[in-house]
Amino acid sequence: MRTRIHLTVLILFLIVTFSCYSSENTINEDSKSIGLVVELESVYIGGTLLIPSNLSTKSLIIMSSGSGPQDRDETLEGFKIMKIIAEHLASQGIASFRYDDRGVGESTGDFVNSTIEDHSKDLENIMDYFKTNKEHPFDDFILFGHSQGGILAGKVAVGNESVKKVILMAAPAVPLVEVVLYQVRQEYNNADIPKSLIEADVSAHNKLMRSIEDDENIDDTYRLFKDTAASILYAFSSSEAVVDSLKIQQGAIAKANEFKIIYGLPSLTSFLYHDPSKDLEQLKVPVLSLFGGLDFQVPIFQNKDRMENALLKSGTDYHFVTFEDANHFFQKAVTGQRDEYGTLEKKFVTGFLNEISNWIIGS
């Protein structure tokens, strides 16, 4: 049983001095792919502008990827999520810009120590760049965010008159801490151990995150986390003829040390207690939200109602679409669990791409 949760799964989420270096390639006769490196005050952000020769909308789609350090294509085991979406949009006359996270590809900076405010500023400054770009100027934008990128899209759109629409792809509507705790439970999905132990582990994670956030009682919550991890390892070893207590204690210490580090990383902690629904309550632009029926990273039952209540409170127009057999990346899935991601066809479920482009053009 694997009880270790990877950072890339957990985080499901400048005053600018502009200059730009670019390289240009023709994808086909109807669109151009232009590589850009946008210089901000403290970092360079590399990305790709994909622009059709005939535009069906004057808005530029800016695409923000999901949790963890992602390249501009949000590549998942060869599945280039954002690139495929961008190329479809271009075929429908819709321009887009997708970009590397800080510290990835052509972008500089330190992803691990970047906060939600850093990522928000990057997104805002990218918009400002295109407003002043003489060759490819855009004044109107549609923010597109997948998973944690959806948190950024909602946050940056609040009160920004340049943002005309928001598209949320498997985006959380609850604080990320709630998503993390759900994922901790998911790790024990098929485990043959007492539920009381599982819930004790969930509480241990919760207490460790909160103590690190508040910078209080960290030694106590670390010790509780370690002891709980040891109890669970003993439970998994109960059927063995000989239980190696030293090995179990070492494993518990290693797990506690790992999560103490993970839960202290700014790239995660700055998102943990940010409530995306509070941003959604303030939106005054149309919202398209896409859900996967087999998404077990940002599940419908945890997020859809919270999101809808927030958008109802905002009074804005919104449209929800659920793809029944889709996982977190909107591939056609069997179980939706992470262990099958690499085995799935590297394409989106039927209707996913058209749903996005039709809404952009028609809404």
N, C-alpha and C positions, 0 to 999 in steps of 0.2 A: 504493500500500500504506500503510495507516494503522498507524504504529508507536506512536502516542501512546496510553497507557492512561489512561482517565478515572478520577479519584479515586473517583467513585461506584461504579465497577466494582471497583476495587482493595480497597476496604475492606469485598471482599465484605462486623467487627466492629469524712454529714450527721447530724448529730443533728437531728431534725426538729421544726419548730414548725408544727403543722397549722392551717390555716384553709382554707376552700373557698368558691368562688363557683360557682353552678350555674345552668343554664338547662335547661328541660325541654320536650321535644317528644314527642308520641305518634306512633310509627311506624305502628302499627295497634292494633287493640283488644286484642291479646295482649302487647304489649311497649311499653316506654317508652325513649326515647333521652334521656339526661340529660348535658348538657354540664357538665364540671367543670373548675375550675382549682384544682389542689392546690398550696398554698403550702408549700414546704420551707424549709429554713434559708436557702439562698442562691439558689434558683430557684423559678419557678412552672412547674408541669407541667400543660398543658392536655390534656384527653382526653374521651372519650365513654364513659359507662356505658350499655350496652344491656341492659336487664333485662326478662325475660318476666314476666307476671303469675303463671304457674305454673312453678315450677322443677323440673327433672328431676334436678338435682344441687345440692348445697349449696355447691359450689366455684365461685369466680369465675375465669374465664379472663383472664389478663393477657397482652396481645399486644405483643411487641417486634418492631419492623420490621428490615429488612435494612440493608446498609451505606449510608453517605452520610446526609445530613440528610433525614429523611423526615417527612411529616405523619402524622397518626394513622391515615389510611386506606392508607398506603403506596401512593400514587397513582403508577402507571406509565403515562404517556401515556394518561390517562383510565381506566385499569384500576385500580379501587379495591380492592386486594387484601384488606386487613384488614377493610374495611367489608363486603364481600361475605361473607367468612367469618363475621364477627360477626352479620350478619343471618340467615345460615343457622343458626348456633348458637342464636340467639334463637327461631327457629321450632321448634327442638327442645327448648326449655325450658332453655337454657344461657345464663347471664349472662356478659357479657364487658366488659372495659375496654381500650380502645386509646388510645394517647397520642402526642402530638407529641414528636419529639426536641427536645432543647435547641436553642433558637434558631430553632425552626420553629413557625409557627402561633401558638397561644396560649402556648407554652412560651418562657420566657426563658432566658438563658444563652448560652454560646458553644460551638457544636457543634465547631468546628474544634479548639479547645483543650481539649475534654473528653476524658477518658481512660476506659479500660475500668472503672476504679474509680468514676468519676463516674456512668457509666451504670448500673453495678451498684447503687450507692447509690440512684439514682432508683427503680429497680425495687423494691428492698427497702422504701423509704419509701412507695411507692404501696401496697404490701401493708399496712404499718403504718397508713396512712391509713384503709383500709377496715376494719381491725380496730377502729378507734375511731369510725367513722362511725355515728351514731345512726339515721339515716334508712335507710341501706342497708349494714348491717353484714355483713362476711364474715370468717370465721376461716380458711377453707380456700381454697387457690389452686391453679390449674393454670397453669404458665408455658408460654406458646406463643411460640416464636421462629422467625422466618424468617431464613435465612442468618446474617449476623453477629448478629442477635437471638437465634439459637439458642445462640451462645457465651455470651451473657448469661444465658439461661435455665438452661443447665447449671451455670454458675458460681454463680448465686444460689441454686439449689436445694440445693446441697451443705450438709448439716447444718441446713437450715431446716425445722423440723417443721411449719410452716404450708403448705409446698408438698407437695401430694399426688400430682401427676403432672407430667410434662414432655412437651411436644409439640415436635418438631424438624422444621422444614420446610426442606429443602435446607440443612441446617446443616453447617458444617465440623467435622471431627473431627481435623484436623491444624492445626498452627500456621498462621496466616494468611500467613506468609512463603512457605509451600509453595504456597498457593493463588495468591498473586501470581506466583510463578515459573512456575506452570503457565499462567497467563493471558498472561504474556510470550511463552511458546512459541506459544500459540494465536494471537497476533497475526500470526504468520508461517505460518499454516496453509497458505495457498496461494501462498506466496512462492517465486519462482524464484531463490533465492540459496543458496550453500553452507551445509550444515548446521553446519559449523564456525563460521561467522559467527553463526548463530542461537544456538548454545551459548555463544559468546563474549559475546553480548549478555545472555543469561540470567545468566551469571557476573558480568557487570558490574553488573546490577541487584542481585544477591545481595550482592556486596561493598559496594556503596554503602549498602544497607540496614543491613548489619552494622556498617559503620564509623560511620554516624550513630547507631545504637543504642549503640555502645560509646564514641562520641565520640573516635575514634582514626583517624588516617590518612585523614581526610576529603578533604584536598586530593589525595592520591594516587588514591583510588578515584573521585573526581570526574573527574580527568584521564583515567583508564582508561575511564570511562563515556563521556566526550566522544569519545575517540579511537575507541572501538568503534562509537559512533553514526555517526561520520564514515565508517568503513569500510563500514558497512551502506548508508549513503546513496550512497556510490560504487558499491557493488554494484548498487543499484537503477538507477543512472544509466549503467551500462556499455553499454547499447544505444543511448544517445543519441549523436548525431554530435559534439556539443560538450558537454563536461562543465564546469559552472560550479563551480569549486573554492571560490570565495568563498561562494557560496550554500550549498554543502554544509557548509562550516565553520561558517557562521552557524546553519544548521539543527541541527548537532550541539551547538553551545553552547546553543542555546535548549532542546533536549531535555534536556541535562544539568542546566541550571538548573532546569527544571520539576520533574524528578524529585528533585533535591536538596531542593527545597521540599516536595514531596509526602511524601517519605520522612522528613521531619522534623516532620510534623504530629502532635501528640499523639493526635488522633482515629484515626490509623492506627498510629503506632508503638507505642502501648500495647497494641494487639491482635496485632502482628506475631509476637511470640515467646511469646505465651500459648498453651499447649497444651490445647485443649478436652478431649482424651481423658483428661487427668489429673483433670479435674472429673468426667467421666462414670464413671471408675473408682470414684468415691466415692458415686455416687447410690444411694439406697435406696428409690426410688419408681419406679412403672411409667413406661416411656418409649415413646412412639410416634414413629417416625422415618420421614419421607416423602422419597422420592427421585424425581427426574425422570430418565428414561432419556436425555433429550436436554438435560440440564443440563451446559453447558460452562463454568459459573462455579464451581460446587462439584460436580465430577464424581463419580459413583459409584465409579469405580475408585480414586480417590485417598482417599476418605473412608469408604466403607461398612465395609470390613474393619477399619479402625482403630477405628471406632465400635463395631462388634460385639465386637471383642476387649476394648475398655474395659468394655462393659456385661457381658460374660461374667465379667470379673474382678470387677465390682461384685456380681454375683449377683442383680441385680434383674430383674424381668420386663420384657421389651421386645418390641416388635412393629415389624417393618420392612415397608414397602409401597413398591413401585416402580411408577410410572406410566410405561409404556414410551415414549409419545409426548410426554411433558411436558418443558417447558423449566424454567429456574430459577424461574419464577413459576407453574409448573404450568398453563400454557396448552398446548393442543394445538399442537405445533410441527411444522415441516417439517425444518428443519436444527438448531434449537436455538441458533443463533448470534444475537448481539445485534442484528445489522442487520435481523432480521425481527421484532423485538419489536413495533414500531409497526404492523405489518401484520396482526397476529393478532387473532382475535376476543377480545373482552374478557370472557372467561369461563374457568372452570377445566375441566380435563379431566373426563370422565364418571367419577363415583364418588369424586372427591377430597373433596368436602364431606361426603358421607355417611360416608366412612371416618373422618373426624375426629369427627363427632358420635356415631357408633355406638361408637367406642372410648371416648370420654369417659363415655358412659352405661353401657356394658356391661362395661368392664374392671374 
